[in-house]
Amino acid sequence: TSEKMAMGHWCDGRASLVVGTHTHVPTADAQILPGGCGYLTDAGMCGDYNSVIGMDKLEPMRRFITGMPKDRFTPAAGEATVSGVFVETDDRTGRATSMRMVRIGGRLEPAGL
């Protein structure tokens, strides 16, 4: 996250929004930086959260326990959650004016919609 935060500060005043990915878990640090760049360390995953990062749990758990792959990963088939961020920008300056987390459906609590 420190690298993402550094990138956010570098982009502040140059970009409307910096959103990180990869951990698959939405972070609670949505903010507008002083130069008008919206920033979020991780938007989270769009997929089934009753899973191992969107995959059916059986094979990833087997690999963790045995250290050996047996089958391919298969996508989890449960209800998906859409995770992301909604950002409004000033048409004239391009700066972020407001932002809010979006989480719809699935297992995670909805985010202030």
N, CA, C and O atoms as a MOPAC input file, in Angstrom:
PM7 MOZYME 1SCF
protein

 N      0.81300 1    -1.20600 1     0.00000 1
 C      0.00000 1     0.00000 1     0.00000 1
 C      0.85000 1     1.26300 1     0.00000 1
 O      0.39400 1     2.29900 1    -0.48300 1
 N      2.06600 1     1.21200 1     0.52200 1
 C      2.88100 1     2.42900 1     0.53800 1
 C      3.21200 1     2.87700 1    -0.88400 1
 O      3.23600 1     4.07400 1    -1.16900 1
 N      3.46700 1     1.92200 1    -1.77400 1
 C      3.75200 1     2.28200 1    -3.16000 1
 C      2.53100 1     2.92400 1    -3.81300 1
 O      2.66100 1     3.88500 1    -4.57100 1
 N      1.34600 1     2.39000 1    -3.51800 1
 C      0.12300 1     2.96000 1    -4.08900 1
 C     -0.10300 1     4.37400 1    -3.55300 1
 O     -0.47500 1     5.27400 1    -4.30500 1
 N      0.12400 1     4.56500 1    -2.25000 1
 C     -0.05700 1     5.89000 1    -1.66600 1
 C      0.93700 1     6.87900 1    -2.26700 1
 O      0.57900 1     8.02200 1    -2.54900 1
 N      2.18100 1     6.45000 1    -2.46400 1
 C      3.18100 1     7.31900 1    -3.09400 1
 C      2.73800 1     7.70000 1    -4.50500 1
 O      2.88100 1     8.85300 1    -4.91100 1
 N      2.20500 1     6.73900 1    -5.24800 1
 C      1.71200 1     7.02200 1    -6.59800 1
 C      0.55800 1     8.01400 1    -6.54100 1
 O      0.47800 1     8.92000 1    -7.37100 1
 N     -0.33600 1     7.85100 1    -5.57000 1
 C     -1.43600 1     8.79700 1    -5.41700 1
 C     -0.94100 1    10.21300 1    -5.20100 1
 O     -1.44000 1    11.15200 1    -5.82100 1
 N      0.04700 1    10.37100 1    -4.31800 1
 C      0.59400 1    11.70900 1    -4.06700 1
 C      1.30600 1    12.25300 1    -5.30400 1
 O      1.20700 1    13.44500 1    -5.59700 1
 N      2.01900 1    11.39900 1    -6.03100 1
 C      2.69300 1    11.84700 1    -7.25200 1
 C      1.67200 1    12.30300 1    -8.29500 1
 O      1.90900 1    13.27600 1    -9.01200 1
 N      0.54400 1    11.60700 1    -8.38100 1
 C     -0.49700 1    11.93400 1    -9.36900 1
 C     -1.38700 1    13.09100 1    -8.93000 1
 O     -2.12700 1    13.64200 1    -9.74600 1
 N     -1.32700 1    13.46900 1    -7.64900 1
 C     -2.18900 1    14.53600 1    -7.14600 1
 C     -1.92900 1    15.82400 1    -7.92900 1
 O     -0.79400 1    16.29500 1    -8.01100 1
 N     -2.98900 1    16.38200 1    -8.49900 1
 C     -2.87200 1    17.55900 1    -9.34700 1
 C     -2.62300 1    17.21400 1   -10.80500 1
 O     -2.67800 1    18.08800 1   -11.67100 1
 N     -2.34400 1    15.93000 1   -11.08600 1
 C     -2.10000 1    15.47900 1   -12.45600 1
 C     -3.20000 1    14.55300 1   -12.97000 1
 O     -3.39600 1    14.43100 1   -14.17900 1
 N     -3.91500 1    13.90400 1   -12.05900 1
 C     -4.94300 1    12.92100 1   -12.43400 1
 C     -6.18500 1    13.14700 1   -11.58200 1
 O     -6.10700 1    13.67100 1   -10.47000 1
 N     -7.32000 1    12.74800 1   -12.11500 1
 C     -8.56900 1    12.86300 1   -11.36600 1
 C     -8.71700 1    11.77100 1   -10.32200 1
 O     -9.35500 1    11.97700 1    -9.29000 1
 N     -8.11900 1    10.58700 1   -10.59100 1
 C     -8.35100 1     9.44400 1    -9.71400 1
 C     -7.21100 1     8.44300 1    -9.81500 1
 O     -6.70300 1     8.16700 1   -10.90200 1
 N     -6.81900 1     7.90600 1    -8.67400 1
 C     -5.89400 1     6.77700 1    -8.60200 1
 C     -6.57100 1     5.71000 1    -7.75300 1
 O     -6.90100 1     5.94800 1    -6.59200 1
 N     -6.77600 1     4.52400 1    -8.34400 1
 C     -7.39800 1     3.40800 1    -7.63000 1
 C     -6.49900 1     2.19600 1    -7.77200 1
 O     -6.15300 1     1.79400 1    -8.88200 1
 N     -6.12400 1     1.61900 1    -6.64600 1
 C     -5.30300 1     0.42100 1    -6.65900 1
 C     -6.14900 1    -0.83500 1    -6.73200 1
 O     -7.35800 1    -0.82000 1    -6.50000 1
 N     -5.46900 1    -1.92200 1    -7.06200 1
 C     -6.10800 1    -3.23300 1    -7.14100 1
 C     -5.16400 1    -4.27600 1    -6.57000 1
 O     -4.09100 1    -3.93800 1    -6.06900 1
 N     -5.53700 1    -5.48300 1    -6.64000 1
 C     -4.74100 1    -6.68500 1    -6.41500 1
 C     -5.01900 1    -7.40800 1    -5.10700 1
 O     -5.00000 1    -8.63900 1    -5.09800 1
 N     -5.27700 1    -6.71100 1    -3.99400 1
 C     -5.50400 1    -7.46900 1    -2.76100 1
 C     -6.87500 1    -8.12400 1    -2.74900 1
 O     -7.10900 1    -9.04900 1    -1.97100 1
 N     -7.78100 1    -7.66400 1    -3.59500 1
 C     -9.14600 1    -8.17900 1    -3.70300 1
 C    -10.02700 1    -7.79700 1    -2.51900 1
 O    -11.17600 1    -8.23200 1    -2.44000 1
 N     -9.50500 1    -6.99300 1    -1.60300 1
 C    -10.26300 1    -6.57700 1    -0.42200 1
 C    -10.39800 1    -5.05700 1    -0.46000 1
 O     -9.38700 1    -4.35600 1    -0.50500 1
 N    -11.63600 1    -4.52900 1    -0.44200 1
 C    -11.78500 1    -3.08000 1    -0.50500 1
 C    -11.22800 1    -2.41400 1     0.75100 1
 O    -11.51300 1    -2.83900 1     1.87100 1
 N    -10.43000 1    -1.36400 1     0.54900 1
 C     -9.88500 1    -0.62200 1     1.67700 1
 C    -10.81700 1     0.52800 1     2.04000 1
 O    -11.66900 1     0.92200 1     1.24300 1
 N    -10.65100 1     1.06000 1     3.24100 1
 C    -11.53300 1     2.11300 1     3.75600 1
 C    -10.81900 1     3.46000 1     3.78100 1
 O    -11.00500 1     4.24000 1     4.71500 1
 N    -10.00300 1     3.74200 1     2.76400 1
 C     -9.22000 1     4.97300 1     2.77200 1
 C     -9.53100 1     5.89200 1     1.59000 1
 O     -8.66400 1     6.64600 1     1.14900 1
 N    -10.75700 1     5.83500 1     1.07700 1
 C    -11.14400 1     6.72700 1    -0.02000 1
 C    -11.01100 1     8.16900 1     0.45200 1
 O    -11.51700 1     8.53900 1     1.51200 1
 N    -10.31800 1     8.98200 1    -0.35200 1
 C    -10.09600 1    10.37400 1     0.02500 1
 C     -9.78200 1    11.19300 1    -1.21300 1
 O     -9.38300 1    10.66200 1    -2.24900 1
 N     -9.97100 1    12.48600 1    -1.08400 1
 C     -9.55500 1    13.40900 1    -2.13100 1
 C     -8.31200 1    14.11900 1    -1.61500 1
 O     -8.35300 1    14.80100 1    -0.59100 1
 N     -7.21800 1    13.95200 1    -2.32800 1
 C     -5.94200 1    14.53600 1    -1.92700 1
 C     -5.96600 1    16.05000 1    -2.15700 1
 O     -6.82000 1    16.54200 1    -2.89400 1
 N     -5.04200 1    16.79900 1    -1.53900 1
 C     -5.08800 1    18.26800 1    -1.59900 1
 C     -5.12700 1    18.86700 1    -3.00600 1
 O     -5.71600 1    19.93100 1    -3.19800 1
 N     -4.51700 1    18.21000 1    -3.98700 1
 C     -4.51800 1    18.72300 1    -5.35800 1
 C     -5.70800 1    18.28600 1    -6.18600 1
 O     -5.76800 1    18.57000 1    -7.38200 1
 N     -6.67700 1    17.58400 1    -5.55100 1
 C     -7.89900 1    17.20300 1    -6.25100 1
 C     -7.90500 1    15.82300 1    -6.86100 1
 O     -8.80000 1    15.50400 1    -7.64500 1
 N     -6.93200 1    14.99200 1    -6.52700 1
 C     -6.90600 1    13.61300 1    -7.02900 1
 C     -7.63900 1    12.70300 1    -6.04700 1
 O     -7.27300 1    12.63100 1    -4.87400 1
 N     -8.66400 1    12.01400 1    -6.52100 1
 C     -9.31500 1    11.01000 1    -5.69400 1
 C     -8.37900 1     9.82700 1    -5.52700 1
 O     -7.68100 1     9.45300 1    -6.46900 1
 N     -8.35400 1     9.23500 1    -4.34400 1
 C     -7.42000 1     8.13500 1    -4.06700 1
 C     -8.11700 1     7.02300 1    -3.29500 1
 O     -8.88800 1     7.28100 1    -2.37100 1
 N     -7.83600 1     5.78400 1    -3.68600 1
 C     -8.30300 1     4.60300 1    -2.96700 1
 C     -7.25000 1     3.51900 1    -3.14100 1
 O     -6.88200 1     3.18800 1    -4.26800 1
 N     -6.75900 1     2.96100 1    -2.03300 1
 C     -5.70900 1     1.94700 1    -2.11600 1
 C     -6.17400 1     0.71600 1    -2.87400 1
 O     -5.43800 1     0.21300 1    -3.72300 1
 N     -7.38000 1     0.21200 1    -2.59400 1
 C     -7.87100 1    -0.97200 1    -3.30100 1
 C     -9.38200 1    -0.92600 1    -3.40200 1
 O    -10.07500 1    -0.80500 1    -2.39100 1
 N     -9.89400 1    -1.02300 1    -4.61600 1
 C    -11.33700 1    -0.98700 1    -4.85100 1
 C    -12.02300 1    -2.27600 1    -4.44000 1
 O    -13.23500 1    -2.29000 1    -4.22900 1
 N    -11.27000 1    -3.35300 1    -4.32400 1
 C    -11.87000 1    -4.64200 1    -3.99900 1
 C    -12.17400 1    -5.43600 1    -5.25200 1
 O    -11.98100 1    -4.97500 1    -6.37700 1
 N    -12.64900 1    -6.62700 1    -5.02200 1
 C    -12.89700 1    -7.58300 1    -6.09600 1
 C    -14.35500 1    -7.50800 1    -6.55000 1
 O    -15.24400 1    -7.21600 1    -5.75000 1
 N    -14.59000 1    -7.76500 1    -7.80400 1
 C    -15.93800 1    -8.00300 1    -8.30000 1
 C    -16.04400 1    -9.50900 1    -8.48200 1
 O    -15.42100 1   -10.07400 1    -9.38100 1
 N    -16.82200 1   -10.15300 1    -7.64300 1
 C    -16.93900 1   -11.60500 1    -7.70200 1
 C    -17.54500 1   -12.15100 1    -6.42700 1
 O    -18.04500 1   -11.40100 1    -5.58800 1
 N    -17.49600 1   -13.45500 1    -6.29100 1
 C    -18.05900 1   -14.16800 1    -5.14700 1
 C    -17.08300 1   -14.08200 1    -3.97300 1
 O    -15.98600 1   -14.63600 1    -4.04300 1
 N    -17.46500 1   -13.39900 1    -2.90600 1
 C    -16.59900 1   -13.27800 1    -1.73200 1
 C    -16.64500 1   -14.51700 1    -0.84900 1
 O    -15.84400 1   -14.62700 1     0.08000 1
 N    -17.55500 1   -15.45200 1    -1.10500 1
 C    -17.55100 1   -16.74100 1    -0.40400 1
 C    -16.66800 1   -17.68100 1    -1.21900 1
 O    -17.12700 1   -18.69800 1    -1.73700 1
 N    -15.38900 1   -17.31700 1    -1.32000 1
 C    -14.46600 1   -17.98800 1    -2.22800 1
 C    -13.04400 1   -17.68900 1    -1.77800 1
 O    -12.82900 1   -17.07200 1    -0.73500 1
 N    -12.08700 1   -18.12600 1    -2.56200 1
 C    -10.69200 1   -17.71600 1    -2.38800 1
 C    -10.37300 1   -16.83300 1    -3.59000 1
 O    -10.11100 1   -17.32800 1    -4.68600 1
 N    -10.39900 1   -15.54000 1    -3.37400 1
 C    -10.26800 1   -14.48800 1    -4.39400 1
 C    -11.00300 1   -14.80900 1    -5.69700 1
 O    -10.44400 1   -14.70700 1    -6.78900 1
 N    -12.25800 1   -15.19700 1    -5.55200 1
 C    -13.12300 1   -15.42900 1    -6.70700 1
 C    -13.11700 1   -16.84000 1    -7.25300 1
 O    -13.86400 1   -17.14300 1    -8.18300 1
 N    -12.29600 1   -17.70400 1    -6.69900 1
 C    -12.21400 1   -19.09400 1    -7.15700 1
 C    -12.90900 1   -20.02000 1    -6.16100 1
 O    -12.96200 1   -19.73500 1    -4.96400 1
 N    -13.44000 1   -21.12500 1    -6.66900 1
 C    -14.00300 1   -22.15500 1    -5.80300 1
 C    -12.96100 1   -22.50200 1    -4.74000 1
 O    -11.77600 1   -22.61000 1    -5.05600 1
 N    -13.37900 1   -22.67800 1    -3.49800 1
 C    -12.45800 1   -22.81500 1    -2.36700 1
 C    -11.65300 1   -24.11000 1    -2.34400 1
 O    -10.54900 1   -24.12000 1    -1.79900 1
 N    -12.15500 1   -25.19100 1    -2.90800 1
 C    -11.55600 1   -26.51200 1    -2.71600 1
 C    -10.10200 1   -26.60100 1    -3.18700 1
 O     -9.23500 1   -26.99000 1    -2.40400 1
 N     -9.81600 1   -26.25600 1    -4.42900 1
 C     -8.45000 1   -26.41800 1    -4.94600 1
 C     -7.44500 1   -25.47900 1    -4.28200 1
 O     -6.35600 1   -25.93300 1    -3.93000 1
 N     -7.75200 1   -24.19900 1    -4.09200 1
 C     -6.77800 1   -23.36100 1    -3.38000 1
 C     -6.48300 1   -23.87000 1    -1.96700 1
 O     -5.33000 1   -23.85300 1    -1.53700 1
 N     -7.50400 1   -24.32000 1    -1.24700 1
 C     -7.27100 1   -24.84500 1     0.10400 1
 C     -6.42900 1   -26.11200 1     0.05300 1
 O     -5.54400 1   -26.30100 1     0.88800 1
 N     -6.69300 1   -26.97400 1    -0.91000 1
 C     -5.90000 1   -28.19800 1    -1.05900 1
 C     -4.42800 1   -27.84700 1    -1.29500 1
 O     -3.53900 1   -28.46000 1    -0.70300 1
 N     -4.17600 1   -26.87300 1    -2.14900 1
 C     -2.79400 1   -26.47000 1    -2.43500 1
 C     -2.10500 1   -25.88500 1    -1.20300 1
 O     -0.92800 1   -26.15300 1    -0.96700 1
 N     -2.83400 1   -25.08600 1    -0.41600 1
 C     -2.24400 1   -24.52800 1     0.80500 1
 C     -1.87600 1   -25.63500 1     1.78700 1
 O     -0.82000 1   -25.59100 1     2.41800 1
 N     -2.74900 1   -26.62100 1     1.91000 1
 C     -2.53900 1   -27.69500 1     2.88800 1
 C     -1.47800 1   -28.68400 1     2.43200 1
 O     -0.62400 1   -29.07600 1     3.22700 1
 N     -1.51500 1   -29.09400 1     1.16800 1
 C     -0.60100 1   -30.14200 1     0.69400 1
 C      0.64400 1   -29.59600 1     0.00100 1
 O      1.65300 1   -30.29300 1    -0.10700 1
 N      0.57600 1   -28.36000 1    -0.46500 1
 C      1.68000 1   -27.80400 1    -1.23300 1
 C      1.74500 1   -28.32400 1    -2.65600 1
 O      2.70500 1   -28.05000 1    -3.37600 1
 N      0.72900 1   -29.07400 1    -3.06700 1
 C      0.72800 1   -29.69700 1    -4.39600 1
 C     -0.54200 1   -29.32300 1    -5.16000 1
 O     -1.64000 1   -29.42000 1    -4.61200 1
 N     -0.40700 1   -28.89800 1    -6.41600 1
 C     -1.60400 1   -28.68000 1    -7.22800 1
 C     -2.17400 1   -30.01300 1    -7.69400 1
 O     -1.43600 1   -30.95900 1    -7.97200 1
 N     -3.48500 1   -30.06900 1    -7.77400 1
 C     -4.14100 1   -31.27000 1    -8.29300 1
 C     -4.99600 1   -30.92300 1    -9.50400 1
 O     -4.89700 1   -31.55800 1   -10.55400 1
 N     -5.83700 1   -29.90500 1    -9.34300 1
 C     -6.74800 1   -29.49500 1   -10.41200 1
 C     -6.53000 1   -28.02000 1   -10.73300 1
 O     -5.80300 1   -27.30800 1   -10.04000 1
 N     -7.18100 1   -27.59100 1   -11.80200 1
 C     -7.18700 1   -26.16900 1   -12.14200 1
 C     -8.11400 1   -25.43100 1   -11.18600 1
 O     -9.04200 1   -26.01600 1   -10.62700 1
 N     -7.85400 1   -24.14700 1   -11.00700 1
 C     -8.79700 1   -23.31100 1   -10.27500 1
 C    -10.04400 1   -23.14000 1   -11.13400 1
 O     -9.94900 1   -23.01600 1   -12.35500 1
 N    -11.20300 1   -23.13300 1   -10.50300 1
 C    -12.45100 1   -22.86800 1   -11.21200 1
 C    -13.14500 1   -21.69200 1   -10.53900 1
 O    -13.09400 1   -21.56600 1    -9.31500 1
 N    -13.79000 1   -20.83400 1   -11.31300 1
 C    -14.46800 1   -19.68700 1   -10.71500 1
 C    -15.56200 1   -20.12300 1    -9.74400 1
 O    -16.28100 1   -21.09000 1    -9.99500 1
 N    -15.67700 1   -19.40400 1    -8.64400 1
 C    -16.76100 1   -19.64800 1    -7.69600 1
 C    -18.07800 1   -19.25800 1    -8.35800 1
 O    -18.12900 1   -18.32500 1    -9.15900 1
 N    -19.12900 1   -19.97400 1    -8.01800 1
 C    -20.41000 1   -19.77900 1    -8.69700 1
 C    -21.46100 1   -19.10600 1    -7.82400 1
 O    -22.63500 1   -19.06900 1    -8.19200 1
 N    -21.05600 1   -18.57200 1    -6.66700 1
 C    -22.01900 1   -17.92800 1    -5.77700 1
 C    -22.36400 1   -16.51900 1    -6.22300 1
 O    -21.91900 1   -16.04300 1    -7.26800 1
 N    -23.17400 1   -15.86500 1    -5.39500 1
 C    -23.60700 1   -14.50700 1    -5.70100 1
 C    -22.40400 1   -13.55900 1    -5.70400 1
 O    -21.57600 1   -13.58600 1    -4.79400 1
 N    -22.32400 1   -12.74900 1    -6.70800 1
 C    -21.20100 1   -11.82300 1    -6.84100 1
 C    -21.46100 1   -10.52600 1    -6.08700 1
 O    -22.60500 1   -10.12100 1    -5.88300 1
 N    -20.39200 1    -9.90200 1    -5.68900 1
 C    -20.40900 1    -8.55100 1    -5.15700 1
 C    -19.66600 1    -7.66900 1    -6.15300 1
 O    -18.57400 1    -8.01600 1    -6.60300 1
 N    -20.25300 1    -6.54100 1    -6.49200 1
 C    -19.57000 1    -5.54900 1    -7.31000 1
 C    -18.94700 1    -4.54300 1    -6.35200 1
 O    -19.65400 1    -3.90000 1    -5.57600 1
 N    -17.63100 1    -4.40800 1    -6.40400 1
 C    -16.90900 1    -3.47000 1    -5.54000 1
 C    -16.23100 1    -2.42400 1    -6.40800 1
 O    -15.66300 1    -2.74200 1    -7.45300 1
 N    -16.29400 1    -1.18600 1    -5.97100 1
 C    -15.64400 1    -0.12900 1    -6.73200 1
 C    -15.78500 1     1.20700 1    -6.04200 1
 O    -16.00400 1     1.27600 1    -4.83200 1
 N    -15.65800 1     2.26000 1    -6.80900 1
 C    -15.74800 1     3.61200 1    -6.27400 1
 C    -16.41900 1     4.50000 1    -7.32100 1
 O    -16.17500 1     4.36600 1    -8.52000 1
 N    -17.26000 1     5.39900 1    -6.84600 1
 C    -17.93100 1     6.37700 1    -7.70300 1
 C    -17.29600 1     7.73200 1    -7.42400 1
 O    -17.21800 1     8.15900 1    -6.27300 1
 N    -16.84900 1     8.40000 1    -8.46400 1
 C    -16.17000 1     9.68500 1    -8.30400 1
 C    -16.83200 1    10.73000 1    -9.19300 1
 O    -17.07900 1    10.48800 1   -10.37500 1
 N    -17.11400 1    11.88600 1    -8.61800 1
 C    -17.57800 1    13.02600 1    -9.40300 1
 C    -16.40700 1    13.97800 1    -9.57500 1
 O    -15.61600 1    14.18300 1    -8.65400 1
 N    -16.30400 1    14.55800 1   -10.76600 1
 C    -15.21700 1    15.49300 1   -11.04200 1
 C    -15.76500 1    16.82900 1   -11.52700 1
 O    -16.87200 1    16.91000 1   -12.05900 1
 N    -14.98000 1    17.85500 1   -11.33500 1
 C    -15.29700 1    19.18500 1   -11.83300 1
 C    -15.01600 1    19.20500 1   -13.33700 1
 O    -13.90200 1    18.90000 1   -13.76300 1
 N    -16.01300 1    19.56100 1   -14.13700 1
 C    -15.85000 1    19.55900 1   -15.59400 1
 C    -14.76200 1    20.52600 1   -16.06300 1
 O    -14.12400 1    20.29000 1   -17.08900 1
 N    -14.55600 1    21.58000 1   -15.34200 1
 C    -13.57700 1    22.58800 1   -15.74900 1
 C    -12.15000 1    22.19600 1   -15.37400 1
 O    -11.23800 1    22.31800 1   -16.19100 1
 N    -11.95300 1    21.72200 1   -14.13400 1
 C    -10.59100 1    21.44500 1   -13.64800 1
 C    -10.19200 1    19.97700 1   -13.74700 1
 O     -9.00300 1    19.65700 1   -13.76000 1
 N    -11.17700 1    19.08400 1   -13.81700 1
 C    -10.88900 1    17.65400 1   -13.80700 1
 C    -10.61700 1    17.10300 1   -12.42200 1
 O    -10.36800 1    15.90700 1   -12.27000 1
 N    -10.65900 1    17.95100 1   -11.41300 1
 C    -10.39600 1    17.50700 1   -10.04600 1
 C    -11.58900 1    16.75300 1    -9.47400 1
 O    -12.74000 1    17.05500 1    -9.78800 1
 N    -11.30000 1    15.78100 1    -8.64300 1
 C    -12.36400 1    15.04100 1    -7.95700 1
 C    -13.05700 1    15.97700 1    -6.97500 1
 O    -12.40000 1    16.71900 1    -6.24500 1
 N    -14.38600 1    15.93900 1    -6.96200 1
 C    -15.14800 1    16.76600 1    -6.02400 1
 C    -15.83300 1    15.93200 1    -4.96000 1
 O    -16.11700 1    16.42900 1    -3.87000 1
 N    -16.10100 1    14.67200 1    -5.26100 1
 C    -16.66800 1    13.76600 1    -4.25700 1
 C    -16.38300 1    12.34000 1    -4.69500 1
 O    -16.20200 1    12.05200 1    -5.87900 1
 N    -16.34800 1    11.47000 1    -3.72000 1
 C    -16.17900 1    10.04900 1    -4.04200 1
 C    -16.82600 1     9.22400 1    -2.95000 1
 O    -16.85800 1     9.60900 1    -1.78100 1
 N    -17.34100 1     8.07300 1    -3.36700 1
 C    -17.93100 1     7.15600 1    -2.38900 1
 C    -17.73500 1     5.72700 1    -2.87100 1
 O    -17.72700 1     5.44100 1    -4.06800 1
 N    -17.58000 1     4.85600 1    -1.90900 1
 C    -17.39300 1     3.43900 1    -2.19600 1
 C    -18.69000 1     2.84500 1    -2.72200 1
 O    -19.78300 1     3.28100 1    -2.36200 1
 N    -18.54900 1     1.84200 1    -3.58000 1
 C    -19.69300 1     1.12000 1    -4.12000 1
 C    -19.49500 1    -0.35800 1    -3.80400 1
 O    -18.46500 1    -0.93900 1    -4.14500 1
 N    -20.47800 1    -0.95900 1    -3.15600 1
 C    -20.52000 1    -2.40900 1    -2.96100 1
 C    -21.97500 1    -2.82600 1    -3.10900 1
 O    -22.84000 1    -2.38700 1    -2.35200 1
 N    -22.22900 1    -3.66800 1    -4.08000 1
 C    -23.59800 1    -4.08200 1    -4.37900 1
 C    -23.64800 1    -5.59600 1    -4.45000 1
 O    -22.82500 1    -6.21900 1    -5.12100 1
 N    -24.62500 1    -6.19600 1    -3.75100 1
 C    -24.85500 1    -7.63400 1    -3.83200 1
 C    -23.87800 1    -8.44200 1    -3.00800 1
 O    -22.95500 1    -7.90200 1    -2.39900 1
 N    -24.09600 1    -9.74500 1    -3.00000 1
 C    -23.16100 1   -10.66700 1    -2.36900 1
 C    -23.07700 1   -10.57300 1    -0.86500 1
 O    -24.06300 1   -10.27000 1    -0.19300 1
 N    -21.88000 1   -10.83700 1    -0.33500 1
 C    -21.66900 1   -10.99300 1     1.09700 1
 C    -21.24000 1    -9.73500 1     1.83200 1
 O    -21.49000 1    -9.62600 1     3.03200 1
 N    -20.61200 1    -8.79000 1     1.17000 1
 C    -20.11800 1    -7.60400 1     1.86200 1
 C    -21.25600 1    -6.64600 1     2.14600 1
 O    -22.25600 1    -6.61900 1     1.42900 1
 N    -21.09600 1    -5.86500 1     3.19200 1
 C    -22.09900 1    -4.85700 1     3.53100 1
 C    -22.11200 1    -3.78200 1     2.44300 1
 O    -21.05700 1    -3.39200 1     1.94300 1
 N    -23.29600 1    -3.30500 1     2.07800 1
 C    -23.34800 1    -2.21200 1     1.10900 1
 C    -22.60000 1    -0.99600 1     1.65100 1
 O    -22.59800 1    -0.74700 1     2.85700 1
 N    -21.98000 1    -0.26000 1     0.77400 1
 C    -21.25600 1     0.94900 1     1.16200 1
 C    -22.12300 1     2.15200 1     0.86000 1
 O    -22.51500 1     2.35400 1    -0.29000 1
 N    -22.42800 1     2.94500 1     1.84900 1
 C    -23.17600 1     4.18000 1     1.80100 1
 C    -23.73100 1     4.66500 1     0.48500 1
 O    -23.37700 1     5.75800 1     0.04300 1
 N    -24.58000 1     3.90200 1    -0.15400 1
 C    -25.19700 1     4.37400 1    -1.40100 1
 C    -26.42600 1     5.18000 1    -1.10500 1
 O    -27.08400 1     5.66400 1    -2.02600 1

